[in-house]
Every structure is written in structure tokens, then in C-alpha cells.
Amino acid sequence: MDSAWLESATAWIAAHPIAAGVVIFLIAFCDALIILGIAVPALPLLFAVGTLVGLGHINGPYALVCATLGAFAGDALSYWVGYRWGPQLRQRWPFSKYPQWIDRGENLFHRHGSKSIVIARFVGAVRPFVPAIAGMLRMPMRRYALPSLFACVTWSALFLAPGWVLGASYDAVAAVADRLAVVLGALLIAVAAVWAGVLYTWRWFANHADQMLARALRWTRAHPRLGRYAAALIDPNRPESASLVMLAVCLLAISWIWFTLLATLLASGGPLQIDHTVHEFMWTLRNPLADRLMAALACLGDPMVLAPASIAVLAYLAWRRRWMAAAHWVAAIVFGLALTSLLEWAIDMPRPPTAPAGFGFPSVAVTMTTIVFGFFAVLIARELPGRQRVWPYLLAGVVTTLVGFARLYLGAHWPSDLIGGTLFGIFWLLALGIAYRRHVARSFWMRPLAWLFYTVFAIAALWHAPRAADPLLAKFASATPTATLDAQRWWRGDWATLPAQRNERDARRRWPLDLQVAGPLPPLRATLEAAGWRVQPQAGWLATIALLDDDTPPRDQVVLPATLDAQAESLLMLRDGPTPDVQYALRLWPAPAVLSDGTPLWIGTTQTLKLNKPFGAAALWLPQPDDGAAHAQVRRALVGFVTVQQAHPKNGVEVLRLRSQYSGPQAEQ
């Protein structure tokens, strides 16, 4: 939200509010135009516009009107093109080369009539063509205009609404859950990208398989010596020939990409610059709520989850006496694991600084997840009817993405480790897939096997992930500070070398760090509890979801955790404020330094929190601008400790420092 381009865009929009409406009009207009609408990414653009509306940079009704008029004008122009050219449009480029563009819209129009004008508004593949088809079929303008206007209004509102809601609630949510929102958003984007990549790749091959097979047959006739080897795969009398060609082409492409990646890594002598950039970015997103979720997802690639599902498949194939399928299944898993382990041993690639031993190139967990789910898709896909054949591959892509993203978030691997593991897994399953499809022609009922595999995997994951999450997180805990401060020098002046505020890009989240503590926390905690403060345990997912309950009293609504340099709070204490919707908070984290005598050092912030309900959907305790009230409450409660208060030289904030293991009269400065 605070990147340079967005700041420039919002500044431009604030200075040119009318021109912003013209831009919105053009986005919707171009998206509705015949042919051009295929290439215009209207959804992300209007999402961004809606976000700017929610943030208050664009007037909402004005943006809605501009988007509606742009979409209506684009549809009207497409309608005119279809009315003007009529059936001759099919003979014009590019429809003469891609007749399916018109066929899809025409089929929709014949099935639903004028309703298709509304339906097509929300279906990207046919949206730019249905108005033109309405013109081709000479639909009267009066009959066309009303549903078109209704569709444009509804489309504009629905496409702007998600960003609008996000923008309006951003200030509230970002104050306490910004990292969590970014992590979840990035995960959804990654899953959506893989889903779209698998789906459209499958559809492209399905639409072009016959052409590729014909070209391959011509090539074998033109090159009889080499062609005799390829002819074994593309026998036109075998119904599997098209699938074999698809697998072979994918195998060649994946092989080239994988060896190119490996050569690049070996030539650079280590991880690429993008590996370091992504790793550092992911490390900045660490937060307690996302940590447990990512640890659980990372465990999906563990042997304790994949092995039961693999054994169940092997047992079923043996029971059904499908020995060839069982042999290929064993070969895919056993040799895949052996080859991946051999590569990891042979390629000495430096690990990320956050990764313990056992995590290298390529990622074994990601590779084996790709192989297990991918080869299982090869086993069952051909037994499914038509378009349903893509579903096993989609599930394989989603599960592999979840495992890979989670391990990237935890810092277990470089991105190149995950990409290399995925590509190697695809390479191996394609090679086995070609062998299996080439030698096994018999089909059998795969639906029971599919239910067995996915059910066993889900049960194993639900049993293993909660038990393995905490041990896995312990391996990837934040590194201990390397800076050391002399205890006496810290007390006298080196305390000013510690951060004065949180290191955040958004100025609203750069909370001042106005408390430093040397010593154990239990004495501090006991003293504050005696003064009316209470400890809140770190909020988990159940407590976070409970924020949606409007009937929960404000005092029972949890305060969401916050991080400092990717570390979760070690202590969060709360105290009632003057009104039910106000309370004071004290947050303490491990300091980014240690004292030379071994005394633990902590750094924290005091805050005044106010209950906020963005859109009335959830209750959030949000930090307010610092008024010193919370700091004064803490200082009064800790009067029995050795304390000193001074202004931090970096920002002028009064910092209270104390020694929690001593009590008695106040120390001299």
C-alpha cells in the first residue's frame, strides 16, 4: 500500500480527480471492446481503483458512474461492430483464424437469449464477444440496451467492491494484522497463478493435441531414421497417442528449463540475487498468526503425510492386481526420492541463513509432493471424462504450491530450491508417465482409488500437521542477537543505540519503543499485575476468529499480536482504560542485542488502544496516537524498580529503562 508507485498514483489522482474518472472510463471501455477486451486486465485494475476509493482518494459514486459508462459504451461499440458486419465478421481476421471466440459466445447466446448479455459480463472468455453477437443476430437496440445497462452497473459495483472494502478497512486492519494480510494475499495469488497456469496449459494442449500429433507424424515420415523412435509414441491407431505427445512436449520443455536453472545456479556459485530478495521479504512478513498456519502447510510434504496415501494406493493396485501400475507407482516414488537425495548431496548449494541442516537444493519435500500428486494424476486422469481430467493436475498444483510457499515463508529454502524441486519432480513424473501410458493400455475404475488417496492424505495431514507445527517452528525461530552491549555502558548511554521505533515502511505502524528492561520478566509481570494489569496470552486463530462475534464484551476481545524484527511478543499486558472501549497495553520483545553479563534485555512499547469495528464485521483494538497515558500508567506501577527516564536522541520520545532484578530506591542518572 505504501510503495512508491502507489504514492505517485494517489498524488496524481488527488491533483487530477476528473482525469482519474477518464482513466476509469477507459479501463472499463477497453475491457468491453471486442478483441481488445481479451487482453485488458480489468479485474486487478478495478480492484486497485476500488482500493483508492476506500482510502478516500477517489469519490466512490463518481468512480462507479465512470466504470458503468465505460463498460456500456464499450459494449455498445461492440454491438455496432457486430450489427455492421453481421455474419461476415467470421471471415474477418482474427475470427477467421480463431472461430471459437465467436462460437463460445454464440452458444451462450442461443442457450440463454438476452440473459446472456448479463451472464457474459462476468465471464471473461466471452465478455467482449456477446454484444457483437447480439448485433450479428440483429437484436433490436431497445431489447439489448436495458440488460446491457443493468449488467454494466452490476459488473462495475461488484468489481469495485472488494477493493473498496479493502481500502476502507485498511487503516484498521493494517495497524495490527498487516503482515498476516500480506501473507494470505500472497498465498492466494500464488495458488491462483498455479491454478490458472495448469488449467490454461491443459486446455491449450487439449485444443492443439491433434495438430501436434499430425505434425509429429509428418516429421517421422520426413526423417525415417530418427522418426522410427518417435513413431513408437505417436501410433495413430492408439487412442493414447495425443496424450503421449503432450507428455513428451512437456518433458522436453521442463528438461530445458530445469537444466538452464541448474546451469545458472552453478555458474553463479550460489543463490541468485532474486533468491536473496525474496528471502528477505518473506522474513519481514513473519508474524505469530501466519507462523502456525505456514508451519502446518509446510508439513503437508512430510513423509508422515505422503507415505500413508502412497501406501494406500499401492495396496489398492495390488488388490486389483494392476501390477504394471503398481510397479510404475513404486518406481515413481522410490527412484524419485533416491534421485532427489542424490542431487541434494551432489549439488553443494549454500542454504539460507535461517535454514537448519537438511534443507538444500532441490527441496525434497516439494519434489516428492510434486511426484506423488503428479504421478497419481497421470494414473487416474485418463479414466475421467472430458474436462474433468484436469482436476487431478489442478489439485497437484495447489498442494505443491501450498507446501512450497509455506517453506519459502519459513526460510527453509531459496526460491530456486523450490523451483528446482518442482521442475525435477515434473521431469520425473513425465518420464514415468510416458513409460506408463506407453505400456499400459488397460483401463479400470479409478474413482474408488481417487477417493482412497485423497481421503487418506487429508486424514494424515489433519493428524500430523498440528503435532509437527510447533517443532518445525522451533527450527526456524528468529536468530539470537549478535550485538553485545556492556551492562554498565547500556545503563549509562548505550541504551540509545537500540531502536527508537519499530522498523516499518508505514509511518502509522512505527510505534515508539519507549521501554527497555534488563533482567527477567516475571518480577516485572508480578508488579504490573498487582497494579491492575493483566497478561493476555498470544492470540491464536480461534481467538482471532472470535473477533467476529458481536456479542463478546469489549474487555474479552483479544488484542492481536505484533512483531518486532520478525519476533513475536514475549509479553503483552493490558489495563482497563477510562471507558469500556479504551484500554492500555504494554508490549515487550527481545531486544536486538544482549548484555555482556548474560542478563536478558527487552525492548517494548506502551500504547493506548481503542476498540474499532470496521464495517461492523469485527472488533479490533487499534493503537491510538501516543498521548503518554499508557506510558505514565506503566511508570507509576514500576515505581519500586531501579528506573531512569530520558528522551531518545533519535526521536525525542521519553524512554523508561529499568533493571527488573533489583528493587529499591531510584538510581541516579
N, C-alpha and C positions, 0 to 999 in steps of 0.2 A: 504494500500500500504506500510505502514511502520511498519508492525507488525514484531515480532522477527523472525518468521519462514520465512517470505519473505526476510528479510535481510540476513539470513543464506543461503537461497537458491540462492539469487543473488550473494553472495560472493563465494559460491561453484561453480556456473556457470562461474563467471569471472575467477576463478582459473582453471577450467576444461572445456574449451569451446568444445573440441572434445567429452568428455564424455556426455556433455549436448545433443549433437546430437544423441548419442546412446540411451539416455533416451527418446527422442522424437520418435526415430525409434521404440523403444519397445512399447510405448504408442499406436502408430498407428498400429503396428503389432498385439498386443494383441486384440485391438478393432476389427480387421478384422477376427480373428480366429473363426472358427465355435465353437459354445457353449460358449467359453470364452468371446467372444465379447459382450454377453448379459450383463455381469457384469462389464465391463470396462467403467468408466465414461469419455469417450473420449472428449465430448464437454467441460466440465469445465477444464479438464487438458490442452487441446489445447488452450482454451481461456487464461489460465494462461501463457502458453508458448508464445502466441501472445503478451500478455502484456509485458513480459520480452523482446521480440523483439522490441516492440515500445519504451521501456525505454532504449534500447541500450545495453542490457546485452547479447543478442544472435544475431548473424548475421542472417538477415531475409532470404535471399536465401538459406543459409545453413539449417535453420530450415524447410523451405518449401521442400527442397530436401529430408531431413531425414524423414519427415512425409509422403511424397509421396512414398518413397521406403519401409517404414514400412507397409503402407497400401497395397501396391502392393504385397509385399512378403506374408503378411497375407492372402490376397485373393488367391494368388497362392497356398499356402498350403491348404486352404480350398477346392480349386478346385481339388487338388490332392487327398484329402481325399474322396471327392465325386466320383472322377474317379476311385479310387482304390476299394472302397467298392460297388459302384453302388447302385442298389435297396436294397441290403442287409443292407444299412445304416438304413433303417426304423426299422429293427429288433434289432438294437443295442441300448443300453442304452446311453443317456436318451430319444432318439427319440421313443423308444417303449412305453415309458410312456407319452411322450408329442408329439404325432404325428402332432399336429397343428403347431409346429415350422417349419416343412418341408412343410406342406400343404400350409401355407401362402406364402412362397417363391415360391413354385411350381405353385400356382395360378397366382402369379405375373409374373412368367417366361412364362407361357402359354399365358397370355394376351399380353405381350409386347415383347416377344422374347429376342433378345440380348440387347434391350434397357433397360431391367430390371436390367442389370448389373450396368448401370449408375443410374437408379432410386433408386435401393436398397441401394446405397452408402449413401443416405440421409434419409433413413427410418430405424430408429434404430431397430425396431422389426424384420426386415428380413435381415438387412445388413450382419450378419455373415453367413447366410444360402444360399443366392442366388449363390455365387461362387461354393459352394458344390453341389447345384442342377444342375448348368451348367456342372459340372463334371459327376454327375449321369446320365445326359441325353446325355453324350458323345459329348458335343460340342467341335469342333476342337479347339486346343490351339491357332492357328493363329486367329480364329474368336473371341476367348474370350479375348486375351491379349490386343488388341488395345482399345476396350471400357473400359476394366478394368483400363488400364493406364490413360486414359482420365478421368475416374471417380475419380481415386485416386488423380490426380493433382488438379482437381476442388474441391474435398472434402477438401483436405489439405489447399488450398488457402482460401476457404470460412470459414473453422473452425478456422483458424489462424487470419483472417482479423479483426473480431470485437475486439479481444484483442490487436491486432497490432495497430489499430486506437486509442483505448483507451490509450494504453501505450504512443503512440506518442503525444497525446494531453493532457496527464495527467498533466504535469508540468504547461501547460497553464490554464487548467480548474480548477485544484486544488487550484491555487492561489486565486481564487475569488469565486468558487462555489463548493468547496469540500463537504461541508455538504449537499448541495442540491443533488449532485450526489449520495452520500451515502444513503440519504433518499429515493430517487427514485429507486435506485438499490435494497434496502431492501424491498420496497413495491412490486416491480416486482417479487422478489424472493418469497415473501410471497404468492402473488397471484398465481404464477406458481406452488408452492408447494401444495396449496389447490386444484388448478385445477387438477394437476396430481393425488393427493390423492383421490379426488371424482371420477375422470374418471376411474382409475385403480381399485378402490374398487367396483365401479358399474360393470365393466367388469368381475371382479373375481366372484362376486355373480351371474352375468348373466350366466357365464360358468359353475358354480357349483351348481346352484339352483336345478336342477333335482336330482343331487346326494344327496344334503342336504335333499330334500323332501323325497327321498327313505329311507334315514337313519332315518328320523323322523318318517316315517310310521312304520318301523321295531321296533323302540323304543316304539311306542304306543302299538303295539301288544305284546311286551315283558313285558310291565308294564301297564296292563289294568286299574288299579285304577287311577294312575296319568295320564296315556295316554289318558283317555277319555276327559280331559280338553284340552290337546294339539290337539287332533283329530279334535276339532271344528275349528282349524285354518288351518289344512292341509288335508282337504277333497279332495281326488284326483279327484273328479268329478267337483270341482270348478276350473276354469282357473286362479283364483287369488291366489291359494294355494302357488305357488312358491314365489310370491311377499310377501305374508304374512309371510312365513318362513324367507325371507330376512329381513323384518322389525323386526321380533321377535328376530332374532340373533343380529341384530344391537342394538336393545333395551337392551338386556342383557349385551352386551359389553359396551355400553355407560353408563348404570347404574353402572356397576362395576367401570369404570374409574372415573365417577363423585363422587361416594361415597368415593373412595380412595383418590381423590384430597381433598375433604372436610375434611376427617379424618386427612389427613396430615396437612392441614392448622390449624385445631382446635388443633391438638397435638402440633404444633409449637407455638401456641398462637399468630400468626400473619403472615405477608407475609414471603415467603421463601427467601433464600439468592439470588436465581436467579431472584426473583422479584426486589430486590434492584439493582442488577447488570444491568438488562435490563433497569430499570427506569433511572438510572444514565447515561447509554449510550445514551438513547434516548434524555435525556436532553441536552447532549453535542452536539446533531445534530440540535438543534433549529436554524433556520435562517428565515429571513423575507419571502423569496420566498416560502419556504416549509410551513411556518405557515398558510398562507391563503389557500393553497391547502388542507392541512390536516384538517383545520377547516371546509372547505366546505365538505370534505368527511365524517367527523365526524357527520355532520348534516343530513346525509342520514338516520341515525337511529332515528331521532326525530319524535315525534307524528305527526307533521305537514306534514311530508312526507309519513309516513307509513299509517296514518289514511285515507287520500283520496283514496289511492289504495285499502285499505281494505274495505272501504265503497262501492267503485265501484264494487268490487267482490260480496259483499253481495247483492247489488241492482240487479246485473245481475242474481244471483242464485234465488232471489225471483221472478224476472220477468219470469224466465224459470220454476218456480215452482219446483225447486230442493230443497225441504225443508230439507231433511236429510243432503245434502251437506252444505246448509246454516247454519244448526244447529251446525254441526261439525266446520265450519269456525268460528262462533261466539264463540264456546267453546274453540277453539284453542287460540284465541286472548284474550278473556276476562279472562278465567281461567289462561292462561299463564301469563298475566300481574299481576293478583292477586297473584299467587304463587310466582312469581319473587319478587314482592314487599314484600311479607311476609318473604321470605328468606333474603332479604336485611335488613329487620327490625330485624329479629331474630338472624342473624349472625353478631355479633359486630366485624367487621374486621377493623383494622386501615387503614385509607385512605393514599394515597401517600401525601407527604408534599405539592405537587403542586395542589392537587385536592380540590376544594371547597366542601361545604356540598351538599349532594345529589348524590355523586358518591361512590358506595360501592360494596360489593360482594353479588351476581354476578352483572355484568353490565346489567342494564335494557335495554339499547339501543341495545346492542349486542344480548341479549337474544330474544328481540322482533323481531329484524331483522331476526334472525335465524328461529323463529317460523313462521313469516308471509311469508317469501320467501320459507322456507322449507315445510310448510304445503300446500302452493299453488302448489309447485312441486308435492306433493303427490296427489293433486286434479287432475292435468292435465296430469301427466306423462304417466299414463296407456292409455290415449287416443292417444298418439303419436305412430308412427310406429317404431318398431325395435330400432336401436341405437339412434334415436332422443330422446328417453325417458330420456336420461341422461342430456339433455341440461337444463331443469329447475333446476336440482340439481346443475349443474355447475354454473349457474347464482346465485343461492342462496349462494353457497360457496364464489363466488367472491365478492358479495355485502357485505356479513358478514365480510369477510377479510378486505375490504376497511374501513368499519366502525371501526372494532376492531383495525387495525393498526393505523388509524388516532387518535383514543382516547389514544392509548398507546404512540404515539409520543407527544401528548399534555400534557401527565402526568395526565390524568383523572383517570386512573385505573392502578393497578398492572397487570402484565401478567396473574396471577392466577384468577383475576376478569374476564378477558376476556375469558379465557379458561373455567372457571366455568360457565359463562353465555352461552357460545356456547354449552357446553355439556348439560346443563339443557334444553336449547331450543331444542336440538336434541332429548333429552329424551322425552320431552312433545309432540313434533310433531310425534315421532314414536308411542307413546302410542295412540294418536288420529288417526294416520294413520292406525294402526291395527284395531281400532274400526270402522273407516270409511270403509276401504276395506272389513271388515268382514260383514258389514250390508248393504252396498250399492253395488249392482251388476249392476245396470243400467248405461249405458254409454251415453254420449251425446257430441255434438260437442263443444270441448273446445278451438279451435283456436280463435274465437272472444273474449272469456274470457281472453285468454293469451295476446292478443293484447291490450285489455282494461286495464288489470292490469299493464303491463309493461309501457304502454304509460302514464297512469295517474301517476305512480310512477316517471317516467322521468320528466314530466311536473312539478309535485310538487317539485321535487328535484331542478330543474333549477330555480324555482321561490323562493324557501325557502333558499337554500344554500348561495347565495350571500348576502342576508339580515341578515342571522344568523351568518355568519362567524366572523364579527368584534366583536359583543357582546360575542361570545364564546371565542375568543382570549383574550378579556379583562379579562375573568375569570382566564385564565391561563398565565397571564403576569408574567414576572420574578419577583421573590420576592425582596422586597426592602432590601438594605444592612442593616445588623445588626451591623456592626462595626461602632463606633463613634470616630471621631478624634477631639481634641480641635483645634479650628480655629487658634490660635496663634502658637500652637505647630506644626500643619501641615505646616504652613508657614516657621517655623524655621528649622524643621528637620524631622517631622513625614511624610512628603511627600515621603520620601524614603521607607516607609513601604508599599506603594502602588506598584502594579506590575510594573516591568520594561519592560515586553514584553507580547504579547498575549500567553495564555496558550494553545499551540498547540503541538501535537505529531510530526508533520513535522517541522523540523527546518526552512524550507523555508517560513513557514507561521507564524513564531514567530516574528511578526513585533515589532520593538521597540516602546514603549509608551513614546514619548518624549515631551508630553504636558499635563499639569494639570491646570485646570481652576476652580476657586472658584467664584460663582456668576451666575447670569442669562446669557443666551446665546445671547439674542437679541443685546446688545451693542457690543459684540464680532462680531456677524454676520454683523452688520451695518458697523463696522470699516473695516472688510475684504472686504465687497462689494465695499466700497469707494476706496479700493486699487486695484480693478480689479478682485477680486474673485467673484464667482457666486455660488449660492446654487443649488444643484441638489436634487430634491425630491427623496424619496426612490423608486427605480426601482421596478415595478410590472412585472407581467407575459407578458403583452402586450409589454412593453419596452424591456424585455429580448428577446422575440421572434423577435423583430425588429432588434436585433443584426445580424440576418441572412441576412439582406438587404445590399448588397454590395454597393448600390448607396448612402447610407446615408453618409454624410460628417463625418470625424473623430470627430469633435467637438460635433456633435449631437448624437454620440453613447454613451449610458449611461454607467456609472460605476456601476457594480453590488454591492449590499450591502454586508457588512461583519458584523460579530457578535463578541462580547466580553462577555464571560461567558453567552452565550445564549441570550444576549440582542442585539437588533438591534441598529444601529447608530442613535443617536439623531440629528446629524448634519453632513452633507457631503458637503464640499465646494471644488470647483475646480478653477484652474487658468491656463491660456494658458502657454505652455512652449515655448522654443526657436524654435521648429519645429512643424508642424501640428500633428505629431504622438507622441508628448510628452506633458504632462500636469502635474501640481502639484495638490495634493489632501490633504485635511485635514479631518480626521475622528474623531468625538468625541462621546464617550459613557458615560453613567452614571458610576461614579466611584464605586468600591465595598466598599465604606464607605461614611458616611455622616459627616458633620461638626456639632459640638455641638451647634452652634448658629443658626442652621437651614439653613445656606447658602448651596445651591446645589453645589455639587462637580462633576467635569467632568474629564475624562482622555482620551487622544487621541494620534493619530499618524500622522505624516506628511510623505508623500510619493511622489516619482517621478513615474509617470505612463507612460507606453509605449504601443502603440496600437499593438496588436498581432493578427494574423489571422491563427490559427492552421488549416491546410488542406484547407485554403481559404474558410472555411464554415461559420465562424462567426468572428465578430470583438470584441476583448476583451481588455480592458485596464488592463494591468498587472503591479503590483508593481515591481520596479527595485531595485537592491541592493542600500542600503541607501548611498547617496553621499552628504547629508547635504543641497542640493539645496532647497528642499521644506521647510525644517526647517528654513533656512535663509530667505526665502520669507515671511513666517508667522511672524517671529520675527521682520522684518522690518515693516510689516504692523501694528503690535501691539505696536509700539514704544510709543504710548500715554498712555498705561496702566501701572499699577504697576506690574513690572515683575522682576523675578530673574531666572538666568540660572545656573544650577550646574550639574555635572556628577552624574549619578545614581550609588550608590556604588555596585549594583549587576552586572551591565554590562558595566559601563563606558559611557553610552550614555548620551549626554547632554540633560537635561530635562528643558524645559521652563515652569515655573509656574507663574500664574498671577491671579489678582483679577479683574474680569470684571466690578464690580460695582463702582470701583474707577478709576479715571484718574488723571494724573498729573505727577510730576517728578518721576524718577525711585527711587525705595525703596532701602535702604541699606540692605545688607545681614545681 
